[in-house]
Amino acid sequence: MARVEQARAIAMQARSQFVPNVTYSGTVSRGETICLGLGSPNNGNTVSSTLAALNASWELDLWDVSAV
């Protein structure tokens, strides 16, 4: 039974190269804009910003030298 489970795990690992790699990240910030003591473009009001990113990548292997 242990060998069957091991073979399944190895097969799953081998198939994992055919699915895309997906990563995500995010940032939230809040603050005032102060520019060297001069008036700021938004009159010194507090500004909030949010950034979210989702990346997906897929590597296409055309020449598999391990099969030789």
C-alpha positions in Angstrom: 0.0 0.0 0.0 2.9 2.4 0.8 4.4 1.8 -2.6 1.1 2.6 -4.3 0.8 5.9 -2.4 4.5 6.7 -3.2 3.8 6.0 -6.9 0.8 8.3 -6.9 2.8 11.1 -5.2 5.5 10.8 -7.8 3.0 10.8 -10.7 1.3 13.9 -9.2 4.6 15.7 -8.9 5.4 14.8 -12.6 2.1 16.2 -13.8 2.5 19.4 -11.8 4.8 20.9 -14.4 1.8 21.1 -16.8 -0.2 23.5 -14.7 0.5 27.3 -14.5 2.3 28.8 -11.6 0.1 31.5 -9.9 1.2 34.1 -7.4 -0.5 37.0 -5.8 0.4 40.0 -3.7 -1.2 43.2 -2.3 -0.3 46.5 -0.6 -2.4 49.0 1.2 -1.0 52.4 2.3 -2.3 55.6 3.8 -0.5 59.0 4.4 -0.1 62.7 3.6 1.8 64.1 0.7 4.4 66.6 1.9 6.8 68.1 -0.7 9.7 70.0 1.0 7.4 72.3 2.9 5.6 73.5 -0.3 1.9 73.1 -0.9 1.0 69.6 -2.0 -1.1 68.8 -5.0 -4.0 67.5 -2.8 -3.8 70.4 -0.2 -2.3 68.1 2.5 -5.2 65.7 2.6 -4.7 62.2 3.7 -4.4 59.8 0.7 -5.1 56.1 0.6 -3.9 53.7 -2.0 -4.4 50.0 -2.7 -2.4 47.8 -5.1 -3.3 44.2 -6.0 -1.4 42.0 -8.4 -2.0 38.5 -9.8 0.6 36.8 -11.9 0.4 33.5 -13.8 3.2 32.0 -15.7 3.5 28.8 -17.7 6.8 27.4 -19.0 6.7 25.5 -22.3 9.3 22.8 -22.6 10.0 22.0 -26.2 13.2 19.9 -25.8 13.1 17.5 -23.0 16.6 16.1 -22.8 15.7 13.8 -19.8 13.7 11.6 -22.2 16.8 10.6 -24.2 
